[in-house]
Amino acid sequence: MLNSMHFNIFRKESDKKTANVNLIVMAIFSFFALLAAFQLSVDKVHLLEQPNAKLPCSINVVLNCASVMKTPQASLLGFPNSFLGIIGFSIFLFFAISSLMGAKYTKNVIKLLLAGILGAWIFALWLFFDSLYVIQILCPWCLLTTLSTTIVLATLLRISLMDNIFNIKKKHLNNLRSLLRKDYDRLFFASVLVALVILIVAQFGDALIS
């Protein structure tokens, strides 16, 4: 009865290894995103103290986090976006590590986490396109955040669907799990990342390394 009420990624022993791999990947990229958010926060404070400071992530005219952080888009809610990243990715890092240690979470908690990371992904993509076509400058740390957010979403979504937190009917669930085992979900997210790289190269070309 207890197991039916909780999200249990280790429900089947045969799925334990796969679930562990997904959680490890989630933990790694949650850490990368957290690191990026922390560094962006530190750099933002540094820029407030010294507006003309040269930051290590300001590589050239195109890859320049200092220029991006000075735009209104970098503080949409009145404070740096990176502050939200520190809070959010700390939660996902804790979830991944605690799940690896055997913690169980209710399906409602997982749905809330999914909604959160989906919102973060949409927000990251919006910032990406805004940087690409409006600001026309890219922030290296922001690119790492976009990459990490995509992978965290992909891993959490995969785990959630395999464990059927949405109570999908058995017939449809078997078809869905078949698609997941063939890695169609990973192909989708990998295609998104490849498309973003292509857009960057198409927009800036040789200016990326000049």
N, C-alpha and C positions, 0 to 999 in steps of 0.2 A: 504493500500500500504506500509506503514511504517513497519507494523508487518511482512509482507512477505519478507522484506529485512533484517530483523534482527533475530538473534537467540533469541527466546522468550520462556524460560522454563515454563512460566506461561500462555501459549496459551490457555489451557483448564483448567477451574476451578477445574475439577475433578482430574487433574494431579498435582495440586499445592502442595498438601501435600507430595506426593511421591517425587517430584522434590526437595522440601525443605529438606526432610530427606537425600537425596543423597548429596545435597550441604552442609548440616551440617556435614555429615561424611567426605566429601572432605575437609572441613575446618579444622576439628579435625586432620586428618592425615597429611594434609599439614603443620599444626602447629608442629606436632610431628617430621616430617622430617626436618622442619626448625630448630627446637630445636636441633636435632641430628647434623645437619650440622654446626650450630653455636658452639656447644660444641666441635665437632671435630676440628674446626678452632682454638678455644681457646687452646685446648690441643696440637695442632700442634705447635703453637707459644711457648707454655710452654716447649715443648720438644726441640725446637730450642735453647731456653735459658738454659735449663737444660736437656741434653740428657739422663741422668740416672734417671730422675724423675719418681716417682711411681704415676701413674694415677688411679683415682677411678674406671675407666672402665677396668683396668687391673686386672681381677679377679683371673685367674690362667693361666697355660701354654697355654690352648686352647683358652679361652676367654680373649684376651689381645690386646686392641686397640693400645697400645703404640708400640708393635712389628709390627703390621700391618702398622701403619703410617710411620714407618721407611723404608718401602719397596718402590721401584720405582712405583709400581702400585697405590700408594696413591697420586701421583702427576704426572699423565700421561701427562698433558699439560704444565708442568713446574711449576705449582703451585698446592696447595692442591685441590683435587677433591671437598672437602666440600665447597669451595668458590662458585663453580657452584651451589651447592645445596642451598646455602643461596639466591642466585639470583633467581633460578628457583622456589623454593617452596614459596618464597615471592609472586611471580606472581600468583601461583595457590591459595594461601590463599586469596589474594586480589580478585581474580576472584570469588571464592566461596562466600565470604562475600558480595561483591558488588552485585552479582546475587541474593542473599537472600534479599537484600534491593531493588530489582526491576530493576537493571541495565540490559540492553540488549546489546548483542554483535553480530557482523556479523558472518555469517557462516564461512567465511574465517579465522576469528580470532579463532573460536573454532577448526577449522581444524589445525591451527598452534599450538594451545595448545595441541591437541591430538598427533600431530607429536612429540612435545617436550616431553610429558610425556611417549610416547611409546619409544622414544630414551633413556630417562632416565631409564625406566624399563629394557630395554635390557642391558644397561650399568651396572645397579645395579645387574642384574643376572650374567653378565660376571664377575664382581668383586666378587660376591658370590662364583661362581664355582672356580675362581682363588684362593680365600682365602681358600676354602675347600680342594682343591686337589693340589695346587701348593705351596702356602705359608703355608698351613696346620695350620693356626691360624685364629680365628674369632674375629671380632671387634663387640662388643655389639651395639654400636651406628650405625654401618653399617647395622647390622641386622634390627634395627628399621627403617632405611632408606629404605631397601628393602621391608619390610612389608608395610610401608606407601606409597611408590611409587606404589606398586601393587594395593592398595586400591584406591588411587587417580585415577589411570588409569581406574580401574573398574567402579568407579562412573561417571567419565567424559564420558567414552565410552557409558555407559548406558543412560545417559541423552541425549547425542548426537544422538544415534540411535532412541530413543523414539521420538525425535523432528525431525528426518529425515534430518539432515544437509547434507547428501550425495545425497539427491533427489532420493531415491530408489523408483522404481515403486510401485504403490499401492498394487498390488497382492503380491509381495515379501515383502513389508513393513508390511502388515498384518500378514504374517507368522513369520516375524522377531519379531514383537511386541508380538506375541503369545509366542514365545520362551522366550523373556525377562520377560514377566509376570509370566512365570513358573520358573524363576530364573536360567535358564541354564547358563547364563553368570556368575552369582555369584558362581554357582557350579564349573565352570571352574577355576575361580581365587582362590576359596577356595581349590580346588584340587592341584593347583600349590603350594600354601603355605604349605599344608600338605605334599606334596612331598619334599619340601625343608627341612622341619623339619625331615622327615624320613632320608633324606640323611645326615643331621648333626649327628643324633643319630647313624646311621650306620657307619659313618666315625670315630667318636670320642668316642661313648659309654660312659662308666663311667668316662672318663677323663673330661667330661663337668662339673662335680660337684666335682671333686677331688682337 
